[in-house]
Each structure stands twice: as structure tokens, then as C-alpha cells.
Amino acid sequence: MKKISARGRMPFAVLLGLVLFVLQSVRAADRPNLIYILLDDAGWGDLSCYGQAKFTTPNIDRLATEGMKFTDHYSGSTVCAPTRCSLMTGKHTGHTYVRGNREVKPEGQAPMPADIVTLPRLLKGVGYATGAFGKWGLGAPGSESDPAEHFDLFHGYNCQREAHNYYPDHLWKNRGRVELDGKTYAHDLIMTEALAFIREHREGPFFAYLPVTIPHAAMHAPEEEMAPFRGQFAAFEDTIGKYAGPEVRNPVAAFAAMMTRLDRNVGELLDLLKELGIDDNTLVMLSSDNGPHQEGGHQPDFFDSNGPFRGHKRDVYEGGIRAPLLARWPGKIAAGSTSDLVSAHWDAMPTLCELAGASPAEDTDGISMVPTLLGKLSDQKRHDYLYWEFYEQGGKRAVRFGNWKAVQLGLAKDGLEKAKIELYDLGADRGEENDIAATHPDEVAKARAFFAEAHVPSAMWEFKGAPSKAKGKTKSKPKAAAPPAK
């Protein structure tokens, strides 16, 4: 046998380095890139794959026809900041750190604690490049929860109030303020940065979080996008919409234009994944942060934005919290599939962590949806219940368990124990028209127990204020009170 001289041997350190490099390359190839798109105030019925008939969203619909559509998915809350906290921390609003919209001056929202465990931090810990593009709302510029504390790269609006206007005088890129002329459509800049991030990190793995602002607040869209809809919605041409920034003539046409522009952006993103050769190794998910809003001249009833459900943003009825969820991963998720898994935004953390090879936060309320995504339904865990609480309009909360849905209103006036519990059977009454609490005392007792278990008292978040002004019990899509600034 021929001996190998010491001179011809590969040094152990070099050999070890090569082995580790190969193992890391294999792990990177096995772990998908992760893209999560979060729309802002888009209702369950604002996508054509969920029934929208007044405009089309063909590129977003591709996520359904080439992937999976969820029918029983829910947002983390019925307004912005707590939903984003739920998504980032994997907790429901019974004990999330942020349970409502709380502003600070001059810009931003109250921060999360410096050491809070978040999804991007967990993914960074296992080698993912992380980027967020859009609206943050979980910590003011320079605070201990500035988005740059959580992501490698952030570009967009730090503050929810600033994000009311699509023609702002500035955005943020990490901790640097990016000055604008007030005439630039900020959504386009944000999408450009998001696509550049994906291109830069095409070797993967990466996590791209896109909490876009469309279609929230002001109905702003460039004129070239609005022009095709002005004739279609000519009856609204004399209607003026204003929330922040420029007034809008025909906000109905503007809403359709905004959704159309966003849909085209989704198409550009999917085209980029194919161009870069990473389409088959990238999971794309799309949802919305709560039900449809009624701001800036938007008319959700005209568009049937809440579909068959009762309520809008700031309601804990289904229309305020039932959210679309689409997931596409070619070769892994069956094309054209549908799931009725009862799920919520706090499931994103364990789901994405499992795919990335990371451990989720120990106190997450979420369950991994990976078995459902991969068609292994017998392995799928189920929630005992989903829970929401909301601190505006007199205090509200809701719980879903199986097909039962319980709602409590007027918590500030009547208290958590005494406030009346409404009960609905979503299997027979998804519009929540018929309160059947009086004839189902056992289910009401279960709901009361779930309410007690899920709510953790907080000195920062207390139910106080005027009693709720909830409207009737029919599927009449009641108008919400004029909302405070988001």
C-alpha cells in the first residue's frame, strides 16, 4: 500500500473547515428562504381568490392556485400594533407585551422590551439574513425596540401615524432618516428595497418580512394606476377622501388602484424568485393585519371587503379578525390546495422556526403549521382555542374553540366576570347573526373558562373607557365608531 507522506496530507484545520463548509451548504440548501407579506387593513374579501369581484388580484391569486389557501386563519388583533407584536413574538393578545396602539411623540409607538424574543432574532440565530420592508409600529426610532434591533436591514415607516400618508417627507433605513420630497410614492421605494434585499441574499437563507402599508388609511395611488378605474367607478368621482397627506378625488377608484399596484408587486417578486433560480426553495406567505378599515374615504361595504362576515377593523366579530392566508412553496405545498386549519398569526413563529431549524420561544401560543403545509395532516396539532382582547370602544374580547365563537363587549363598564357572553356557531352561522348563548350554557361555561385562562392582567393594559357601542346582532356589517389615529 502506498504511503501518503506528511507533506501530502491535508492539514486537519483545513479539512475540518471544508467539512463544515459542506455541511453548512447542505443545511442552507435544505432550509427554505422565507418571505412573509403582511397587508395593512385588507379584508378577507379584498382578494379575488377570496371573492373580490370589483377588481382582480391575479398575481396574489397565484399564491393560491400554485399553493395553499387557508379559510379559517385569523389576525393577531383587530388593529395594527398588537397584530404585529403577535406575529413577531408568537403570542396572543392575552399576554403580548403590546396589546393596543400606544403612541409616543414626536414619532413612533411605545417600544417592546430590549430583550424580547422575536421571530427575526431567532432566525438570525441560525444563520438567516433578515430584512423588514414596510411599517414597523413596535418601537420608536432609536428606542430599545427600533426595527434595526431585530432585523439586519429595515427600510420603511417606523411610525404608524407617518404611514397614514403615502407621500411622506421621510422614511427610515435602519437608524438613518431618509429624506423625501413629499411627492414620491413611498410604497414603490419600499418594494424596490425589498426586491434588492432578495437579490443580494439569493444564496440564502433569508427571511424577508414585508409589512406593506397598502391599503391602509389614505387612499393614495399614482394617477396612472387610478386612471383605468375612474371610468369604472365614475359614480364616486365627486367623492373626496382625506386622512393624511393629499386629498383624493374618487377614493373608491384609488382603493382598487392601490390593490392592483400591490398585486403587480407580488408578481414582480415571484418573477424575481424564478429569475434567481430560488423559486423552488422559497416559501411565500401572505396575510393581512386585521379586517377592512373605513378611513380615507374607503367604502368596505361597496367592495364587500369583509366577505360573508360581520364587522370591520376594531371589531372582534369575524370581519375584524378573520384574515386571508396564502402559502406557496413549489414542489413542497400542493398546488391548488385548501386548508380549514383554525390558525392565527401567532402560529407564524413556530412554523417558520421549524422550517429554519430554530427553536421558537418557549412561551409561544402558536403551533407549527408545517404538517398542513406539507400535506401531512395526521401530524398536525390543533389549537384548544384562539383568543383576542381589545382595549378600545369599551373593551372587547373573543374566543374561538372548534366551531364555537364567544364574544364579550363592554368589559370596561361591566367587568370581565359580569360582561355578557354572546355565543355563535360558526359552522351554521359564520355571519354571527344568531346569539345562541341562552340555549347552550355548557359552551358558554367553556368560553368563560377560556377567557379566564387566556387573559393575563397587565398594569400597562387595562379595560377602561366608555361602554361599547356595538350595533345589532344581524349580518348588517355595522359601521364602527370613528377610529382614533393608528
C-alpha positions as CSV (number, residue, x, y, z in Angstrom):
1,M,0.0,0.0,0.0
2,K,1.4,3.4,-1.0
3,K,2.0,5.6,2.0
4,I,1.0,9.3,1.9
5,S,3.8,11.5,3.2
6,A,3.1,14.0,5.9
7,R,3.8,16.7,3.3
8,G,1.0,15.4,1.1
9,R,-1.6,15.3,3.9
10,M,-4.3,17.9,4.1
11,P,-3.9,19.9,7.4
12,F,-6.7,18.9,9.9
13,A,-7.9,22.5,10.3
14,V,-8.3,22.9,6.5
15,L,-10.1,19.5,6.3
16,L,-12.4,20.5,9.2
17,G,-13.2,23.8,7.5
18,L,-14.1,22.1,4.3
19,V,-16.4,19.6,6.1
20,L,-18.1,22.4,8.0
21,F,-18.5,24.4,4.8
22,V,-20.1,21.5,3.0
23,L,-22.4,20.8,5.9
24,Q,-23.4,24.5,6.1
25,S,-24.0,24.5,2.4
26,V,-26.3,21.4,2.6
27,R,-28.2,22.9,5.5
28,A,-28.6,26.2,3.6
29,A,-29.9,24.3,0.6
30,D,-32.3,22.3,2.8
31,R,-33.7,25.3,4.6
32,P,-36.0,27.5,2.6
33,N,-35.9,31.2,2.1
34,L,-38.9,32.7,3.9
35,I,-41.0,35.6,2.7
36,Y,-43.9,36.9,4.7
37,I,-46.1,39.6,3.2
38,L,-48.5,41.4,5.6
39,L,-51.1,43.7,4.1
40,D,-52.4,46.6,6.1
41,D,-56.2,46.7,6.7
42,A,-57.1,44.4,3.8
43,G,-60.2,42.4,4.5
44,W,-60.9,38.7,3.9
45,G,-62.8,39.7,0.8
46,D,-60.3,42.1,-0.7
47,L,-58.5,39.4,-2.8
48,S,-60.2,37.9,-5.8
49,C,-59.3,34.4,-4.7
50,Y,-61.5,35.1,-1.7
51,G,-64.3,36.5,-3.7
52,Q,-63.5,40.1,-4.6
53,A,-65.4,40.9,-7.8
54,K,-64.9,44.6,-8.5
55,F,-61.2,44.3,-9.3
56,T,-58.8,41.4,-9.7
57,T,-55.6,40.3,-8.0
58,P,-54.2,37.7,-10.4
59,N,-50.7,37.6,-9.0
60,I,-51.8,37.2,-5.4
61,D,-54.2,34.6,-6.6
62,R,-51.2,32.7,-8.0
63,L,-50.2,32.0,-4.4
64,A,-53.5,30.1,-4.1
65,T,-53.5,28.4,-7.4
66,E,-49.9,27.4,-7.1
67,G,-50.0,26.8,-3.3
68,M,-52.5,26.7,-0.4
69,K,-55.4,28.9,0.6
70,F,-56.5,28.9,4.3
71,T,-60.1,29.5,5.0
72,D,-60.0,29.7,8.8
73,H,-57.0,31.9,9.5
74,Y,-57.0,34.9,11.9
75,S,-55.1,38.0,12.6
76,G,-53.3,38.6,15.9
77,S,-55.6,41.5,16.7
78,T,-58.2,43.8,15.2
79,V,-55.8,46.7,14.9
80,C,-52.2,47.3,13.9
81,A,-49.6,47.3,16.6
82,P,-50.8,44.3,18.7
83,T,-51.1,42.2,15.5
84,R,-47.5,42.9,14.6
85,C,-46.4,42.1,18.2
86,S,-48.3,38.8,18.0
87,L,-46.7,38.0,14.7
88,M,-43.2,38.8,15.9
89,T,-43.5,37.2,19.3
90,G,-45.8,34.2,18.8
91,K,-48.2,35.2,21.5
92,H,-51.9,36.2,21.5
93,T,-53.1,39.5,23.0
94,G,-54.0,37.9,26.3
95,H,-50.3,38.3,27.2
96,T,-48.5,40.0,24.4
97,Y,-46.4,42.9,25.5
98,V,-48.2,45.2,23.1
99,R,-52.0,44.8,23.2
100,G,-53.1,48.1,21.6
101,N,-52.0,51.1,19.7
102,R,-49.9,53.3,22.0
103,E,-48.2,56.3,20.6
104,V,-45.1,58.3,21.6
105,K,-44.1,61.7,20.5
106,P,-42.8,63.0,18.2
107,E,-42.8,59.8,16.2
108,G,-43.3,56.1,16.8
109,Q,-45.0,53.7,19.1
110,A,-44.1,52.5,22.6
111,P,-41.3,50.0,22.4
112,M,-41.1,46.3,23.3
113,P,-38.5,45.4,25.9
114,A,-34.9,45.3,24.8
115,D,-34.6,41.5,25.5
116,I,-37.9,40.4,23.9
117,V,-37.7,37.2,21.9
118,T,-38.8,37.8,18.3
119,L,-39.0,35.8,15.1
120,P,-36.3,37.7,13.3
121,R,-33.9,37.3,16.2
122,L,-34.5,33.5,16.3
123,L,-33.9,33.2,12.6
124,K,-30.8,35.4,12.7
125,G,-29.5,33.0,15.4
126,V,-29.5,30.1,12.9
127,G,-27.8,32.0,10.1
128,Y,-30.7,33.7,8.2
129,A,-30.2,37.2,6.7
130,T,-33.2,39.2,7.9
131,G,-34.9,42.2,6.3
132,A,-38.1,44.1,7.0
133,F,-39.7,46.5,4.5
134,G,-42.8,48.5,5.2
135,K,-44.3,49.6,8.5
136,W,-42.9,48.7,11.9
137,G,-45.0,50.2,14.7
138,L,-43.3,48.4,17.6
139,G,-40.7,50.9,18.8
140,A,-39.8,54.5,18.1
141,P,-36.7,55.5,16.1
142,G,-33.6,55.0,18.3
143,S,-35.6,53.1,21.0
144,E,-34.7,49.7,22.5
145,S,-37.1,48.2,20.0
146,D,-36.1,50.1,16.9
147,P,-36.6,47.7,14.0
148,A,-32.8,47.7,13.4
149,E,-32.5,46.0,16.8
150,H,-34.4,43.0,15.3
151,F,-33.5,42.9,11.6
152,D,-30.3,43.2,9.7
153,L,-32.0,45.7,7.4
154,F,-35.1,47.8,7.8
155,H,-36.5,50.2,5.3
156,G,-39.8,51.9,5.6
157,Y,-42.0,53.7,8.1
158,N,-41.1,53.3,11.7
159,C,-44.3,55.0,12.9
160,Q,-47.9,54.1,12.2
161,R,-49.0,57.7,12.1
162,E,-46.4,58.6,9.5
163,A,-47.6,55.6,7.5
164,H,-51.1,57.2,7.0
165,N,-49.6,59.2,4.1
166,Y,-48.1,57.5,1.1
167,Y,-46.2,60.7,0.1
168,P,-44.2,61.3,3.4
169,D,-41.3,63.6,3.9
170,H,-39.1,60.8,5.2
171,L,-38.6,57.1,5.7
172,W,-36.1,55.2,7.7
173,K,-33.3,52.9,6.6
174,N,-32.1,51.1,9.8
175,R,-31.3,54.1,12.1
176,G,-30.8,56.6,9.4
177,R,-33.6,59.0,8.3
178,V,-34.1,59.1,4.6
179,E,-35.4,62.5,3.5
180,L,-38.0,62.6,0.7
181,D,-39.6,65.4,-1.3
182,G,-43.2,64.6,-0.3
183,K,-44.0,63.8,-3.9
184,T,-42.6,60.2,-4.1
185,Y,-44.9,57.2,-3.7
186,A,-43.2,55.6,-0.7
187,H,-44.6,52.1,-1.3
188,D,-42.6,51.9,-4.5
189,L,-39.3,52.7,-2.7
190,I,-40.1,50.1,-0.1
191,M,-40.8,47.4,-2.6
192,T,-37.6,48.3,-4.5
193,E,-35.6,47.8,-1.4
194,A,-37.3,44.5,-0.6
195,L,-36.5,43.1,-4.1
196,A,-32.9,44.3,-3.8
197,F,-32.6,42.5,-0.5
198,I,-33.8,39.3,-2.0
199,R,-31.4,39.6,-4.9
200,E,-28.5,40.3,-2.6
201,H,-29.2,37.3,-0.5
202,R,-30.2,34.9,-3.2
203,E,-27.6,32.4,-2.0
204,G,-29.7,32.2,1.2
205,P,-31.1,31.5,3.6
206,F,-33.0,34.8,4.1
207,F,-36.2,36.0,5.9
208,A,-37.9,38.9,4.1
209,Y,-40.8,40.4,6.1
210,L,-42.9,42.8,4.0
211,P,-45.5,44.6,6.2
212,V,-46.6,46.8,3.4
213,T,-48.9,49.8,4.1
214,I,-51.4,49.1,1.3
215,P,-54.4,49.6,1.6
216,H,-54.4,51.4,5.0
217,A,-55.6,54.9,5.8
218,A,-55.3,57.5,3.0
219,M,-56.4,56.2,-0.4
220,H,-53.3,57.3,-2.3
221,A,-52.3,55.8,-5.6
222,P,-50.4,57.3,-8.5
223,E,-52.7,58.8,-11.2
224,E,-51.5,56.3,-13.9
225,E,-52.8,53.5,-11.6
226,M,-56.1,55.2,-10.9
227,A,-56.9,56.2,-14.5
228,P,-58.4,52.8,-15.6
229,F,-60.7,52.7,-12.5
230,R,-62.0,56.3,-12.8
231,G,-64.5,55.3,-15.5
232,Q,-65.4,52.1,-13.8
233,F,-66.3,53.9,-10.6
234,A,-67.4,57.2,-12.1
235,A,-70.3,57.5,-9.7
236,F,-67.7,58.3,-7.0
237,E,-65.8,60.9,-9.0
238,D,-67.1,63.7,-6.8
239,T,-66.3,61.9,-3.6
240,I,-63.3,63.3,-1.7
241,G,-61.2,61.2,0.6
242,K,-58.8,62.6,3.1
243,Y,-56.9,61.0,6.0
244,A,-53.3,62.4,5.8
245,G,-51.4,64.0,3.0
246,P,-53.1,64.9,-0.3
247,E,-56.8,64.8,-0.7
248,V,-58.1,62.1,-3.1
249,R,-60.8,62.5,-5.6
250,N,-62.6,59.2,-6.0
251,P,-61.2,57.2,-3.2
252,V,-63.1,54.1,-4.4
253,A,-61.1,54.1,-7.6
254,A,-58.0,54.8,-5.6
255,F,-58.6,51.7,-3.4
256,A,-58.8,49.5,-6.5
257,A,-55.7,51.1,-7.9
258,M,-53.7,50.5,-4.7
259,M,-54.6,46.8,-4.6
260,T,-53.8,46.5,-8.2
261,R,-50.4,48.1,-7.8
262,L,-49.7,45.8,-4.8
263,D,-50.8,42.8,-6.8
264,R,-48.3,43.7,-9.6
265,N,-45.6,44.0,-7.0
266,V,-46.3,40.4,-5.9
267,G,-46.0,39.3,-9.5
268,E,-42.6,41.1,-9.7
269,L,-41.5,39.3,-6.6
270,L,-42.5,35.9,-7.9
271,D,-40.8,36.6,-11.2
272,L,-37.6,37.5,-9.4
273,L,-37.6,34.2,-7.5
274,K,-37.7,32.4,-10.8
275,E,-35.0,34.6,-12.4
276,L,-32.7,34.0,-9.4
277,G,-33.3,30.2,-9.5
278,I,-34.6,30.1,-6.0
279,D,-38.3,29.7,-6.6
280,D,-38.4,26.1,-5.5
281,N,-36.6,26.8,-2.3
282,T,-38.7,29.8,-1.2
283,L,-41.8,29.8,0.9
284,V,-44.0,32.9,0.3
285,M,-46.9,33.6,2.7
286,L,-49.4,36.5,2.5
287,S,-51.9,37.7,5.1
288,S,-53.4,40.9,6.5
289,D,-53.1,42.5,9.9
290,N,-56.9,42.9,10.6
291,G,-60.2,43.4,8.9
292,P,-61.0,46.2,6.5
293,H,-60.9,49.8,7.6
294,Q,-63.3,52.7,6.9
295,E,-60.8,55.5,6.6
296,G,-59.8,58.0,4.0
297,G,-63.0,57.6,2.0
298,H,-62.6,53.8,1.6
299,Q,-66.0,52.1,1.4
300,P,-65.6,48.5,2.5
301,D,-69.3,47.7,2.2
302,F,-69.2,48.7,-1.5
303,F,-66.3,46.3,-2.1
304,D,-67.8,43.7,0.3
305,S,-64.3,43.7,1.9
306,N,-65.3,41.6,4.9
307,G,-67.0,39.0,2.6
308,P,-69.6,36.9,4.5
309,F,-68.5,38.1,7.9
310,R,-69.8,40.6,10.4
311,G,-67.7,43.6,11.4
312,H,-64.7,45.6,10.3
313,K,-61.4,46.7,11.8
314,R,-61.8,47.3,15.6
315,D,-64.5,44.6,15.9
316,V,-63.8,41.2,17.4
317,Y,-66.5,39.7,15.3
318,E,-65.2,37.7,12.4
319,G,-65.0,40.6,9.9
320,G,-62.5,42.3,12.2
321,I,-60.1,39.4,12.7
322,R,-60.7,36.7,10.0
323,A,-57.7,37.1,7.7
324,P,-56.6,35.7,4.4
325,L,-53.6,33.4,4.4
326,L,-51.9,32.1,1.3
327,A,-48.8,30.0,1.2
328,R,-46.8,29.0,-1.9
329,W,-43.7,26.7,-2.0
330,P,-43.4,24.9,-5.4
331,G,-42.7,21.2,-5.0
332,K,-43.5,21.2,-1.3
333,I,-47.0,22.7,-1.0
334,A,-49.6,21.1,-3.2
335,A,-50.8,23.5,-5.9
336,G,-54.5,24.5,-5.6
337,S,-54.9,23.0,-2.1
338,T,-57.1,24.4,0.6
339,S,-57.0,24.1,4.4
340,D,-59.6,24.8,7.0
341,L,-57.0,24.6,9.8
342,V,-58.0,27.0,12.5
343,S,-54.9,29.1,12.9
344,A,-53.6,32.6,13.6
345,H,-50.7,35.0,13.3
346,W,-49.0,33.7,16.4
347,D,-48.5,30.4,14.6
348,A,-46.0,32.0,12.2
349,M,-43.2,31.8,14.8
350,P,-43.2,28.0,15.4
351,T,-44.0,27.4,11.7
352,L,-41.1,29.4,10.3
353,C,-38.7,28.3,13.1
354,E,-39.3,24.7,12.3
355,L,-38.5,25.2,8.7
356,A,-35.4,27.2,9.5
357,G,-34.1,24.7,12.2
358,A,-34.6,27.2,15.0
359,S,-36.4,26.7,18.3
360,P,-39.4,29.0,18.9
361,A,-39.9,31.0,22.1
362,E,-40.8,28.6,25.0
363,D,-43.9,30.6,25.8
364,T,-45.4,30.8,22.3
365,D,-49.1,30.3,21.9
366,G,-48.5,29.1,18.4
367,I,-48.5,25.7,16.8
368,S,-46.4,24.7,13.8
369,M,-48.4,24.6,10.6
370,V,-45.7,22.7,8.7
371,P,-47.6,19.4,8.7
372,T,-50.5,21.1,7.0
373,L,-48.3,22.9,4.5
374,L,-46.6,19.7,3.5
375,G,-49.8,17.7,3.4
376,K,-49.1,15.6,6.5
377,L,-52.4,16.2,8.1
378,S,-52.3,13.3,10.5
379,D,-49.3,15.0,12.2
380,Q,-51.0,18.4,12.6
381,K,-51.6,19.7,16.1
382,R,-54.7,21.7,16.8
383,H,-55.5,24.7,19.0
384,D,-57.7,24.2,22.0
385,Y,-58.8,27.8,21.4
386,L,-57.8,31.1,19.8
387,Y,-58.2,34.3,21.9
388,W,-58.3,38.1,21.3
389,E,-58.7,41.1,23.6
390,F,-59.1,44.7,22.6
391,Y,-58.9,47.8,24.7
392,E,-60.8,50.5,22.7
393,Q,-64.5,51.2,22.5
394,G,-65.3,50.0,26.0
395,G,-63.2,46.8,25.9
396,K,-63.9,43.7,23.9
397,R,-62.7,40.1,23.7
398,A,-63.4,36.9,21.8
399,V,-62.5,33.2,21.8
400,R,-62.9,30.6,19.1
401,F,-63.0,26.9,20.1
402,G,-63.9,24.4,17.5
403,N,-66.8,26.0,15.5
404,W,-67.9,27.9,18.6
405,K,-67.2,31.7,18.8
406,A,-67.8,33.7,22.0
407,V,-67.7,37.5,22.2
408,Q,-67.7,39.8,25.2
409,L,-68.3,43.5,24.9
410,G,-68.5,46.3,27.4
411,L,-65.7,45.0,29.6
412,A,-64.8,48.4,31.0
413,K,-68.3,49.0,32.2
414,D,-69.4,45.5,33.3
415,G,-66.1,43.9,34.2
416,L,-64.6,40.6,32.9
417,E,-66.7,38.4,35.0
418,K,-70.1,40.1,34.6
419,A,-70.0,41.2,30.9
420,K,-72.5,39.3,28.8
421,I,-71.1,36.5,26.7
422,E,-72.5,36.1,23.2
423,L,-72.2,32.7,21.5
424,Y,-72.2,31.8,17.8
425,D,-72.0,28.5,15.9
426,L,-69.7,29.4,13.0
427,G,-70.4,26.1,11.3
428,A,-74.0,27.1,10.8
429,D,-73.8,30.9,11.2
430,R,-70.5,32.3,10.0
431,G,-72.1,35.8,9.8
432,E,-72.6,35.7,13.6
433,E,-76.3,36.7,13.2
434,N,-77.8,34.5,15.9
435,D,-76.6,34.7,19.5
436,I,-77.4,31.2,21.0
437,A,-75.8,31.7,24.4
438,A,-79.1,31.2,26.2
439,T,-79.6,27.7,24.8
440,H,-76.0,26.5,25.2
441,P,-75.0,27.1,28.8
442,D,-72.3,24.4,28.7
443,E,-70.5,26.1,25.8
444,V,-70.8,29.5,27.5
445,A,-69.1,27.9,30.5
446,K,-66.3,26.7,28.4
447,A,-65.9,30.1,26.8
448,R,-65.8,31.7,30.3
449,A,-63.0,29.3,31.3
450,F,-61.0,30.0,28.2
451,F,-61.4,33.7,28.8
452,A,-60.1,33.4,32.4
453,E,-57.2,31.2,31.3
454,A,-56.1,33.4,28.4
455,H,-56.2,36.8,30.0
456,V,-53.1,37.8,32.0
457,P,-53.6,41.1,33.8
458,S,-51.2,43.9,32.9
459,A,-50.6,47.3,34.6
460,M,-50.0,48.7,31.1
461,W,-53.2,47.4,29.6
462,E,-56.5,47.9,31.5
463,F,-60.1,47.8,30.3
464,K,-61.3,51.3,30.8
465,G,-63.3,54.0,29.0
466,A,-66.8,54.4,27.5
467,P,-69.0,51.4,27.1
468,S,-69.0,49.7,23.8
469,K,-71.3,51.0,21.1
470,A,-71.7,47.7,19.3
471,K,-74.6,47.5,16.8
472,G,-77.2,44.8,16.3
473,K,-76.9,41.1,16.0
474,T,-77.5,40.6,12.4
475,K,-75.1,40.3,9.5
476,S,-75.5,44.1,8.8
477,K,-71.8,44.9,8.7
478,P,-72.2,47.6,11.4
479,K,-70.2,50.8,11.0
480,A,-67.5,51.3,13.6
481,A,-67.1,54.4,15.6
482,A,-64.7,57.0,14.2
483,P,-61.3,55.4,14.8
484,P,-58.5,57.1,16.7
485,A,-55.3,57.7,15.0
486,K,-53.5,54.5,14.2
